[in-house]
């Protein structure tokens, strides 16, 4: 049997070491090396360099030909940590502000539980993914043959949730997290002197009008029963105090839970931008990119995650409300049935992506036990 106190101490050491040495997406060389070393120590078969810096550890027990994947993310964010903890980031301008250090340590802890105690029949692929934060790592691993080299019947992932009590788990069948689309609209005319607007084809007024018109897409073109968000986040011009701009760039993002809603937002944005440009005698160019796809849990897999959580959690919510944040794990769910869930990081936790945030080490054993429980439930011994 596993010495739980020793496991918790090791997971805490792993987590804090990773926190001290955060690495941005596709730069997780040290992190991947540490993960690979720990997996090898427990007897897992280890493959590295998948999709750049991804790692897969494989454990096999029994005779079943079934296989499942458990996934954790490894990358950090370009945020400067402000807290004075003893394990604060030693890399200027980069920190684990989303808890991926904790997710990695949790999955390593689950691997040790399963390597030491077994309790499953089949193959378990432990997937450590790079570059989740900018939505590129899962696809990079898929493009590098992840599911061909390590075929999975199902895949599961977990994420910490600030504000949720420690020991709590939440998931839902169907849409859980939103797609993220990013857009850039460039308006081009002819600037000129602020005292002679009639002699220009300036873009400030039409750009301001466009920002307001974009808000009508959600309000008037999307069914109110659907969930969608469109936010303008940047506005740039080449003007100055006494010169009207001839170029303006508007950037932002849109969130939704279905591809047809995403398509409708893009189509309406193009129609509005080009119509307004014609009205003002200027030109418009629209760039629209789908960065994250919606995360849609398979109903049977979501129920399996919830049932596994019941054995190790103080409370399980099977009907968690969808959230507008996005998650790269969704790319795996386009290929393999599976489910994603949240575990509590404590009610006093700072928000994700905050310079004050820290993963709560008290949540490590809960996550490790939940990951291990999913493996044992989905790869059961049969007579």
JORA-V787906 format. One record per run of one state. SS is the DSSP state (H for helix, E for strand, L for the rest). FROM is the first residue (numbers start at 0). LEN is the number of residues. If there is no record, write none. Layout:
SS&FROM&LEN  SS&FROM&LEN
This chain:
L&0&3  H&3&17  L&20&8  H&28&13  L&41&3  E&44&6  L&50&3  E&53&8  L&61&5  E&66&7  L&73&3  E&76&1  L&77&17  E&94&1  L&95&4  H&99&18  L&117&4  E&121&8  L&129&7  H&136&7  L&143&2  H&145&4  L&149&4  E&153&8  L&161&6  E&167&3  L&170&3  E&173&4  L&177&1  E&178&10  L&188&1  E&189&1  L&190&1  E&191&2  L&193&3  H&196&3  L&199&1  E&200&1  L&201&2  H&203&18  L&221&6  E&227&10  L&237&2  E&239&1  L&240&2  E&242&2  L&244&2  E&246&10  L&256&2  H&258&22  L&280&2  E&282&10  L&292&2  E&294&3  L&297&1  H&298&12  L&310&4  E&314&3  L&317&5  E&322&1  L&323&6  H&329&4  L&333&4  E&337&7  L&344&16  H&360&18  L&378&5
